[in-house]
Amino acid sequence: MKKIFKLISWLSVFLFLSLGTAYANKASVTIDVPYSAVKDTEVTIKLNIMHNGNNIFHHTEWVYVKVNGKEIARWDFSMTNLPETENFTREVKYTINEPVQIEAEASCNIHGSGGITKAAIDIK
């Protein structure tokens, strides 16, 4: 009986520390881009992803970025391929040929997404 109690106690402590539910939230993204760019120039689209509790049980599951409705980059994560930290960045280069509408989203494997974030770049 002592062994079972000890096992249950250790499992409870492990789950409590691993899940991080006290600080859990939905994954969210902000987008850093210039407001305008010269036609035919390359810009960097920087995504800042925020999510509390990245560990093997509770983590950012995926992040994507779309330009004018077309997905141009996606990052998928798993319990064996975690983001490097709770708050992390991803960058993608894009050549501006016309005004663009950008959208990005991230999702937690347990709590889901904080929603789609949008930005725009106009032609100078």
Residue pairs with C-beta under 8 A, 6 or more apart in sequence:
15 57
18 55
18 56
18 57
18 58
19 53
19 55
19 57
19 58
20 52
20 53
20 55
20 58
21 53
21 58
23 52
23 53
24 52
24 53
24 58
24 108
24 110
24 111
25 51
25 52
25 53
25 108
25 111
25 114
26 51
26 107
26 108
26 111
26 112
26 113
26 114
27 49
27 50
27 51
27 60
27 61
27 63
27 106
27 107
27 108
27 111
27 112
27 113
27 114
28 49
28 50
28 51
28 106
28 113
28 114
28 115
28 117
29 47
29 48
29 49
29 50
29 63
29 104
29 105
29 106
29 114
29 117
30 47
30 48
30 50
30 117
31 45
31 46
31 47
31 48
31 65
31 102
31 104
31 117
31 118
31 119
32 45
32 46
32 47
32 48
33 43
33 44
33 45
33 46
33 102
33 119
33 121
34 43
34 121
35 120
35 121
35 122
36 121
36 122
36 123
36 124
37 43
37 96
37 121
37 122
37 123
37 124
38 96
38 123
38 124
39 96
39 97
39 98
39 123
39 124
40 95
40 96
40 97
41 95
41 96
42 93
42 94
42 95
42 96
43 93
43 94
43 95
43 96
43 121
44 91
44 92
44 93
45 65
45 67
45 91
45 92
45 93
45 94
45 102
46 89
46 90
46 91
47 63
47 65
47 89
47 90
47 91
47 92
47 104
47 106
48 87
48 88
48 89
49 60
49 63
49 83
49 87
49 88
49 89
49 90
49 106
50 86
50 87
51 59
51 60
51 83
51 86
51 87
51 106
51 108
52 86
53 59
53 86
53 108
54 60
54 82
54 83
54 85
54 86
55 82
56 79
56 80
56 82
57 79
57 110
58 108
58 109
58 110
59 77
59 78
59 79
59 82
59 83
59 108
59 109
60 77
60 83
60 106
60 107
60 108
60 109
61 76
61 77
61 78
61 107
61 108
61 109
62 74
62 75
62 76
62 77
62 106
62 107
63 74
63 75
63 90
63 104
63 105
63 106
63 107
64 71
64 73
64 74
64 75
64 104
64 105
65 71
65 72
65 73
65 74
65 90
65 92
65 102
65 103
65 104
66 72
66 102
66 103
66 104
67 94
67 100
67 101
67 102
68 98
68 100
68 101
69 101
72 92
72 94
73 90
73 92
75 90
77 83
94 100
96 121
96 123
98 123
99 120
99 121
99 122
99 123
100 120
100 121
101 118
101 119
101 120
102 118
102 119
102 120
102 121
103 116
103 117
103 118
103 119
104 116
104 117
105 113
105 115
105 116
105 117
106 113
106 114
107 113
